[in-house]
Amino acid sequence: MKTGVQRSPVESFDSISASHRVLVVGGGVSGCAAAIRLRHLGFDVTLMERARFPREKICGCCLGAAGVTALDALGLGDGVRRLGVPTHTFVGYLQTARPLKDSPSNTDGICRPPVRLPIVPGVAISRSVLDTYLLEQAKRAGVDVLQPHEAQVLRSDSTSVTVRHRPRVEQANQVSADRENNGAANSGNGSWTTTTEYSSVILATGLTGPFQGRIDPELQGDVPAENSSGDACQTSPTRWDLPWIEPPHGPLGIAAHVPGDHPLAAAWPIPVGEIQMVCGDDGYVGMVRMPNGAIDIAAALRSRGKGKTSSMGQRSPVDRVVRLLLSHPDLNSHSERNRLPDQSWQSWLQQDAVWMSAPPLRRQRQAGQGRVVAIGDCARYVEPLTGEGMTWGIESGIAVADLLHRMGETGPLSPKVDDANGEDFARLWQRHLPAIQTKRRVLCGLVTAALRYRNFRRVTRIGLSYAGWMAKPLTWGVAAGPRFESTSDAPDG
């Protein structure tokens, strides 16, 4: 399926110099989307990813309809549909009773009949599969992929970027040594290469990926105190950064997979195509069945701030996830609907499951500086209600590539300014970024904030049980996204 108007990459980009080189740091969905789009538009693109693929990462593994549509503009939507399974129904289990007591015989906390809502079809797909597929498509498009490879920005202004990069050896002691030495090279990894060859850098390092480095004292002679445009440059060994607008806070992210070949996966009460979510006082946990039969479990747990119960603060994140799942009527051991062996899933999650976690999720940083910009979760967090996290990354990756394209349409793209308002790349991106996903971001944020309160969950469950049509503005709203012209004339891979 292709959307928009197709056009030849060469014909659409004659005005851009082929020597304009862009560095993308990070090979997840946002980084790959940006790199592929830039190649379709004629840019010379290098992508550096510090991890080896395939690799899992914390994620709900649901790509919403808007995200799949955005991939259609890259010619990759059908490929992702083939690799995943369609999602068509949202099933919400809303805790309306008080939290479960410690008594093993208590069943008051079991959720009442769930809210079932049809949604615009998306895709359930593992991040290890999706990220590997997109990176392979980036290579096919002509992106120069370096992996495992790390990159750091040392300086950025309106005319140039100074970065350093090196091959990465994935050993825990070397990673620790890097952190202790503030990113300085050690004998285990390759030597740093410092360069100004990239006229723009796009940071797609997610929630926690590093991207900044210190200017080494020996490099100061190569970094002028002032450039030709009069911009001051860093000459002291201080770390370059994009400052926080909203520092990390809020819920904790945690996720695990029940492997497809595990007996629990076969017995787990979730049909293919359903996104199930349990919402309670402690946050929410979502579940979806993936193509290989595995079950993805991902939760956003409330922070342990003021006003939280002491019992919440005493439990581990895994115990809090289990406690939420105990209110699921098909998982509670005292429910007649439970089809799993008594307590087996609880002990497996607490003792055997491999959990991935993330620091506090809500955050927003300055989206750029000079010739460096941030996209996806690296720029700001979007509540991943039904796949909005991955959708946000893909859309922002395409949008930032299109912005670079538009900056150069009236002539060869200058590394300085070529905009009617005299703004550089970062300032233009900071103005453009909030408009990409405003409606969906607000919708998802309002819903997840309201679901923290028991009375709202009670009213929602009763209302939607009798009038499911009231949810259509939400289900259709999160499925609608910006319309991107197709830039791929290659067959879907």
N, C-alpha and C positions, 0 to 999 in steps of 0.2 A: 504494500500500500504506500503510495506516494502522496504527499500533500503539497499544496502551493504550486508555483510555476517553476518548472525545471529550466535550468540554463547552464550553458557550458562554463566550467570554472575559468577557462582561459578567456572566453569572451567577456565574462562579468568582471574580470580583474586585470584588464590590460593596463590600467593606469597605475597599478601597484608594482613597485620595483621587486623583481624576483629575489634581490639580495636582502630584502627586509626579513630579518631573522627574529623569530619569537621562541622563547623558552617557556615550556609549561612544566611546572614542578608538581608532580603527583599524577599517578596513572589510574585514579578511580573514575567514577562515572563523569564527574565534572571536568577533570583534566582531559580525559579521552574525547569527550564531546567537543571541548574547545579545540584540541589539536586536530581532530578530523575536520571540523568546520573550517579552520584556518587553512588546512591543506586544500580543501575543496575551493577555497577562495584564492589560492595561488601563493600563500605564504610558505616560506622555508621554516619548518617547525622542528624543534628538538623537544622530546619529552623525557624527563628524568624521573624514575620511580625508585624509591629506596628499598622496597620489598620485592621478594620473588613471588611470581604468580604460578599457580593459583594460591590464593590465600583468603581466608575468611576474615570478616570484620564485623563488628557489632552493627546489626541492621535488622529491620523487620522483614526484609526480603520481599516486600510488596512494591511493585512499580505501578503507580497510578495511570489512569487513562491519558492524562495530559503528558506524562513522561514518555509513554509509548508513542504518542502523536509527535512529540518533539524528535524522537529518534527516527520517525518516518521522514523528517526533513533531511536527515543524514543518509537515508537509504538503508537504515538498520532496523527499522521497526519490525519487519516480518521475521528477520533473523532472531530477534529477542523473543518474539511470540512463539517461534518454533522451539526455542530452548527452555521456555517456561511453560506454565500452565495458566489458563485464564482464570481470573478472579471475577466473580459476578455477584456475590452476596456478602453483605456485612451483617454479622450477628453480634449484638452487644448484650453482655450480661452485666446488669447494673446492680451493685450492692445497694439495697434500700433498707436493710436491717442494720443493727449495730454490729461492729466488728465481732468476729468469732471469738468466743471465750476459750480458755485453755482446756475446758472440759472436753474429753474426746467424744462425749455423747451429744454435744451441742450441734444442732442443725439449723438454728435460727438464721445463720449467716448465708445460707444457700440462696443464690439469686432466684428471683421469680422467673416466669417464662421470659425468654429474651426478646429484644427488639430485633426484628429481621428486616433488612432493607436491601432492595436491589441497587446495585451500583453500576456505573458505566464500566465495562470490562477493562481490567488492568492485567498485570502479569505477576505471578509468584515465581521468583527465580532466586537462586542462591547468589550471593555476591561473588563467591569464588568463580562461578560460571559466568556471570554477567561481566565482571571486570576483565577476566581473561579474554572473553569474546571481543569486548570493545578495544582492548589493547591490540589484539591481532588485527582488527579492522583498521586501527590507526597505522600499523605497520604497512598494511596493504595500500593505504591511502598515500604512503610516502613519508610518514612521520619518522624521523630518526629517533628511535627508542633506545635509551640507555638504562639498563636494569640488571642488577640492583645498583643504583647510583644515587648519590645525595647531592643536593645543591643548596647553597646559602646565598642570600642577598647581602652584600656588604654596603651598598650605597645606591641610592636612586634619586635622580632629580628630573627636571623636565627635558633634558637632552640625552641622558645616558643612564645605563645601569651597570654596576660592577657586581659580578657574581663570582663565586668559586664553586667548584664541583670536583667530585672524585668517585671512583668505584668504591663500593661498600662491601665489607666482609661482615656477614651476619653472625657475630659471636657476642654473647652477652657481656663478656668481660671487656671487649673492645667498645661496645656501646656505652658501658659505664665509664670507661676511660674517656671517651669523647665528651660525656656530660661533665665530668670532673675538670676537663681541660677547656671547657667552654667551646667545644667544637674544633679544637686544634687537632692537626693530623697526628696519628699514631702509626706505629710500625705495622699494625695489622691491616689497615686500609691503604688504598692507593694515595699518592700525593695529591694535594689540592692543586687544581689548575685555576688560576684567576684570569678572568676575561671580561672585556666590555663588548664582545662581538654581538650580543643580543640587544636589539633596540627596544624590545619590550619583554616583560616577564609576567606570566600569569601563574599565580599561586593557587593550587588546588590540593592542598595538603590536609583537608578535612578538619576535624575537631582538634586533633592533637599533634599532627605532623609538624616537625620543625622546618623552618624556612629562613631563619635569620642567623647571621654569624657576625663575629667581631672582625674588625679590620686589624690584621696583625701589624705589629710595629714595623716589620720589614717591608710592608706594603705601602706605608705612608708616603714614601717617596714617589710612588706611582699614582697617588690620588691627590690631585691638585686641591689647594685650599679654596679656590674659586674657579668656576668654569666660565666659559665665554658669555653665558647669559647672565652672569652675576649671581648665580645661586651659590649659597654657601655649601661646602662639602664637608663631610666628616673626615677629620685627619687624626683624631685620637682613637685609641683602641676601644671604642664603645660599640655596643651591639645595635645594629640596625633593627628596626621593628615597625610594625603597624600598630599604633596604640589602640587600647580598648576603648570603645564607646560604652559598652555594657559588659563588664567583666564576667567571666563564667560564674554562673549561679544556677539555682533551681534544681530540677530533677536529676537523678542519677540514672544513666543508661546501663542496662545489663541484658545479655542475650546468650542463648545456648541452642544447640541442635539436638534433637533426638534422631540418631542415625536411621536411615531408611531400612537397614537390615536388622534393627533391634526389635525384639518382640513388642516393646512398648509402642513403637511407631505404628505397627499394624493395628494395635488395639486402641490407639488414641482416638477419642471421639470427635474427629474433625474431618468432614468430607472435603474432597478436592474442590477447589473453587470458592470456598468460604474463607473469609477473614473473620476470625473470632476475637473478641476483646472483652476482658473482664475489667471493669472500672470500679474502684472503691476509694475509701478514705486515704489509702496509702499510695495511690497512683493508678496506673493501668498496665496490663500485660496483654499482648496480642499474640495470636497463634495462626499459622498458616501451613498447609501441607504443600511441599515442593515437589518437583517432577519425579525425583527418585524415591518418593514416599517418605522422606525425612520430614520432621516437624520443626519449624523454626519458632522459637519462643523468645520474644523481646519485650522488655518492660522499661517504663519510665517511672521511677519511684520518687516520691516526694522527698525533698531535702529534710534533714533533721534540724530544722531551725526552731525558732521560738514558737510556742503554741502547740508543738507536736507532743503526742503522748510519750511518756517515758518508755512504754513497751516498744514503740516504734524505734526509738533510739538504741534499744538493747539488742534488737534482732539484726542478724546479718542480712545483706541484700538478697541472698538466695532464700533465706527463711521468709523474707517479706514477699518474694514472688510466690513461694509455695502457699503462703497464707492467702494471697489473692486468689490463686487457683482453687483453693479449697472451697470457695464460694461458687465455683462452676458446678452446676447440677449434675453434669456427667462425669465429674472428677471427684466429688466429695465421697468419701468412703462410706458414709451413712445414708447415701442416697440410693434409692432403688434403681436409678437410671445409670449408676456407675457400672461400667463394663470392664474396668481394669482390675487386675489382681490387687487385693487390699494392700494399701500403703506402698505398692511397688514403685509407682511413679514418684512419690515423695522422696523415698530413700534414694532413688536413682538420681534425681535432680540435686539432692543435698550432698551426695557422696561421690557419684561417678561422673556426672555431667561436667563438660569443659565449658566454663563460663567466660565470656568476654565482657569487660566493663569499660565504661567511659567516665571521665570526670563530669562535674556539673554541666548540663547540656546547654542551657540558654546563654547566649553570648552574642556580641556584635562588636566588630572592630572597624576602625577606619579602613575603608575598602580599597585604598590605594595611596600611592605616593610617587609622584613623578611618572616614571615609565613602568611601575610595578603595580599590579592590581590583584585583588583576591576574589575568588569565586566560590560558590557552593558553601559548605559548612565552614570553610576557612574564613569567609566574610561574615556570615551570620547564620544562626541556627533557625530552622523552620520546623515547627511541630510536625512530626512524621505520622499524622493521623492514619492515613491509608496509602502510604507510599509517597508522601509529599517531600520527604528528605531527598530521595534519589531524583525525583522530578525537579526539585529546586536545583540540584547540581547540574543536571543535563541542560535545563533551560538557561541557567546563568552562563554555562560554558558556550552555548551557541550564541547567546546575546553579546558576550564580550568579544567573540570573534567578529560578529557583524558590526560592532562598534568600531573596531580597528579598520574594517573594510570601509565603512562610511567615512572615516577620517581621511582616507586616502583617495576617495573617488574623484576629487577635483584635481588631482595631480599626484605625483610621486609622494608617498607617505614620508613626511619628514619626521625624524626622531624628536622634533620639538613640538610645535603647535601648528595645526592646520584646521582650526575650527573657527567659525564665524565669531564666537564669543571670546576667542583667544585663550581657551582653556586647554590644559594639557590632558593627557590620556586618563590619569587617575581622577582628576576633578570631573571629567565627563562621565566616567564610570560611576563615581559616587552619586551623581545626579540621576543616572539612568537606572541604577540597581534597585532602588525601592519600588519602582513601577513594574518590575518584571512579574511579581507574584503577589501583589498587594492584597487582592480580594481573597485568595486562598489562604494566605498567611494569616489574615485577620480572622477568617472563618475557623481555621483549625485552632488558632490560639484561644479564641473565645470558647469554643466547644470544650477543649481540654481543661481550660480554667474552670468552667462551670461544673464539669463533671467531678470536681473535687468535693462538691457539697452534696450531702446525702439527700436533702430535700429536692434539689434540682434533678438528681438521678431518679427520684421517685416520680416527680411530675413528668419527666421525659419518658420514662417507661410506660406510664399510664397513657399519656397523650399519644405516643407513637403506636401503642398497641391497638388503639381505636382509629387513629387517623395517620397512617404511615405516610400519606401524601405530604404531610407537613415537613418531612425531611428532604423533600426534593430540592429545595433551594441549596441545601448543604451538599447533597450527593452530586448534583449537577454543577454546583459552584466549584468543587474541588476537582472536577473533571475538565473544566475549561481552562485553557492556557493561552499564552501568546501564539499567534500564527507565524510560523517561520517558513520562508520560501525554501523550496528544495534546492540544494546545491550539489546533489549527487546525480551524475549521469551513468554511474556504474550499476550493474545488477546487484540486487540485495544479496549480501554474503551470508 
